[in-house]
Amino acid sequence: MLIDVITIFPEFFQGPLDVGMMQRAREKGLLQVRLWQLRDFTRDRHRTVDDTPYGGGAGMVMKPEPLVEALEAVRAQGPPGRAILLTPQGRVMDQAWAQERAKEERLILLCGRYEGVDERVRAFVDEELSVGDYVLTGGEYAALIVIDAVTRLVPGVLGSSASPVEESFSDGLLEYPQYTRPPVFRGMEVPQVLTTGNHQEIARWRRRQALYRTWQRRPDLLAQASLTPEERALVERWREAQGPSQEKGNGSEG
Ligand code: ADE
């Protein structure tokens, strides 16, 4: 996976790229990140990337020429790639999006800054992406999240110890509860089923827990999750048991 990042802060990325999963992916040749200084694509003495907004108002707007010229120059260097503008106005990223993009050969990330980006830049990108419904100081933070979420799904990056297929969200559900030693911590015991070695029972319990947890915490995810008819019926029973006015989480998940 080749990821080009166009930014006024290339140095922002160096720390994260040099640790953990991203570093290993780069060493294995599974990830290459190229950082481009947006100011290198300006033509004036001051290397200006922003200007005051037409119509007035507070703040600055990123000028279209440096961004679009940078995108065109970067695009020309390498295989075809998807250009993604990071902006709180984009579609909100989720795991399914990351899985699709992990199949691409190349991504080009454009980091916006200041109060916004000149509207005309939108015509030159393939998509606009937000990493969540909150406002960051700049697209750099969002770009790091994208690089992390996508890279770990590139085959070979995580190795055999972690399985992205089994994890939270990949089947549309939250993760089941996890435990490690000690068996009793401050009076709280590890659920007995996990200590039996009965893998079928453990798998059943985990699936049930994932389903219950999702229903309790993120019921909005259930509409899109892949559930069997039995599981849908189970959720329906929980709903009925809960009643219209009661709180959720009465422990009836078994
Ligand atoms: N830039 C500022 N806020 C952002 C967000 N939530 N997602 C993507 N880019 C951003």
Boltz pocket constraint, residues with backbone or C-beta under 6 A from the ligand:
constraints:
  - pocket:
      binder: B
      contacts: [[A, 86], [A, 87], [A, 88], [A, 112], [A, 129], [A, 130], [A, 131], [A, 132], [A, 133], [A, 134], [A, 135], [A, 136], [A, 137], [A, 138], [A, 139], [A, 142]]
      max_distance: 6.0
